[in-house]
Amino acid sequence: MALFFKRIGFLIFLVSQLSAWSQTPERNIDEIKVEAQLRAEKGAYPMGGLDPQDVAQALSLIKTRERDEWAGGWSQVAQKYVDLAKSANSPSQAALHYKRAWRLYYTAQWPVPNSVGKQKAYENALKSYALYAQTLSPALTVVQIPFEGKTITGYLRLPQATKRVPIILAISGLDSRKETVAESYNQILSQGVGYFAVDGPGTGQAPIKVSPNAERMFSVILDYLQKLPQVDPSRIIVSGVSFGGYWSSKLAITERSRLIGSVSQSPPIDEFFSVNFLQEKTLGNKEYLFDLAPAFVNVFEGAESIEDLKRIMPAMSLKVQGLLDKPTTPMLVVGGAKDTQVPLSDLELLMRTGDVPKELWLNPRGGHLGRERLGWTDPVIFSKIIIPWELRLLDNLKTAAP
């Protein structure tokens, strides 16, 4: 009889686990391929910037959801552009091929390099981006900052100037990388503003994983930026995308004295880190192309399973940490009313707390980051909303100066 009840208990547990995962079933490989091609045709995330023909070729090589097979299909197409770059007739032509290769290798490791093949693809993405970046003017400098026996790697790019310039500390999200945020901020150089792009904790080349005090990594970066002779230490803005928006929101509080502003795009703040939201919205999320939950497992310190996330994530809440009622630097919060990855309640909570007025740009038709498949795409939001807000902030500071 005891054995009978043990078996029944196990079956109940198994059904409950399957139920949690099946509330929003993950796409199968055929569904992923259809959706990926559609997003490529529309220039939608994460296929923005890719040639739809390259996407079709890569997807034709992929038959299963096996991670290394995904990496292999995209890498095979990427290698074609590496070969073209090596035989190019000019440095500018080679640069275009390396940039194309980088985007394809980046997709090969997407959303996170959690297999041997994906890790190799990520390494090739870094190599291709470095070769492309060598042709940029003003120059992009790879910076390595000592940190707790390891190294913070970031990209520093400054405009040509005869005096100290303001700078953006740009933080990537869960599956974006410092390379993608660097590309977003290249356009600000013409406005006399520089940027330092860095991978968020747990991603890319970051030296530490996500934990409740991982923002200490950005404090070290601020130390570095404030000492640079080319940078005006009194004009630093932090900007974060998605999970990077969590860090920019937190830094708006913890590093308020060293920042003149903060931009947070769809920042997780409180409810996002709850067990209920993890089970009901994160597992199998369809706005995300695939593997959102495994991506989170990959970036959190001490996480190897969904059960670990349930235990670890609640402590990340800025409300739980007692920070939301503290003073903040001026903030721009960007989001979409139809975001299924970060709850709208988190943006509302952030807007209602603190001590200074915040600005909110909310796209009523937008999903995560406020994006749409057409119209308000990621590049448009950066060029029309985020960068103009940062420039106005800097102009207002200049006007207010004695």
Secondary structure, DSSP 8 states (H G I E B T S, - for coil): -HHHHHHHHHHHHHHHHHHHHHTS----HHHHHHHHHHHHHHT-TTSTTS-HHHHHHHHHT--S--HHHHHHHHHHHHHHHHHHHHT-SSHHHHHHHHHHHHHHHHHHT-S---SHHHHHHHHHHHHHHHHHHTT-SS-EEEEEEEETTEEEEEEEE----SS-EEEEEEE--SS--HHHHHHHHGGGGGGT-EEEEE--TTSTT-SS-B-TTTTHHHHHHHHHHHH-TTEEEEEEEEEEETHHHHHHHHHHHHTGGG-SEEEEES---SGGGSHHHIIIIITT-SSSSS-HHHHHHHHBTT-SSHHHHHHHGGGG-TTTTT-TTS----EEEEEETT-SSS-HHHHHHHHHSSSS-EEEEEETT--GGG--SSSS-HHHHIIIIIHHHHHHHHHHHHHH--
